[in-house]
Amino acid sequence: MVTDIDIVKMQVLIASGYELPVKQEDIKIRGHAIECRIYSEDTSNNFMPSVGEITYCQLPHGLGVRVDSAIGHNYCVSHLFDPMLAKLIVRGNTREEAICRMSRALDEFIIEGVKTNIDYLKAIMEDTQYINLKVNTNFLKDRHEELMNSAMKTKHIKNRFKQKIPVYRESIQNYNEVGISETPACEFEPISVESNENSLQQLVDEISLPSLLSIDG
């Protein structure tokens, strides 16, 4: 996403006997990209795989966001295969913009029916050491407790939103660089909510996540 070169397309061209249409000196790096791998796993139980049926799936999309996945409504996560569900990739003009965009995309990524590492990845995006590039091969080991606490807070906030804000879930379209592919429809009844402006304002006031303040552009 930072070179505007479709590497897979280039591989297919080479395998078909064509010459590469670009030279090394033509390839320029623009911006910053981050990839998060969404796994069906229990981060609170030593990252053990979580199996079962996905009862609801909402993929993030928007400027600079790409999702590589085949999951959808009623998709069965089996213990016989790798528990990776999707690759979420974002691009920004800077690392800071890419982090904010990834944080927002993780907020939009909703999978129900199995446990995932989405909230844990969200915690990494908001960790001060990660933001300030103070990372090494022991980062997750050293920061695991703090990341878990942050992930639990994110999960709590999401659960409160589910209880207080009506959600109308419709069919989701997965837009990527290749084209448009429809994901299976997820039909759910709207969540009932008590109309209480003070309660909603209190909930909004609790949230100070930087992703809510980021603007794609």
Buried (B, 14 or more C-beta within 10 A) or exposed (E): BBBEBEEEEBEEBEEEEEEEEEEEEEEEEEBBBBEBEBBBBBBEEEBEBBBEEBBBBBBBBEEBBBBBBEBBBEBEBEEEEEBBBBEBBBBBEEBEBBBBBBBBBBBBBBBBBBBBBBBBBBBBBBBEBBBEEEBEEEBEEEBEEEBBEBBBBBBEBBEBBBEBEEBEBEEBEBBBEEEEEEBBEBEEEEBEBEEEEEEBEEBEEEEEBBBEEBEBE
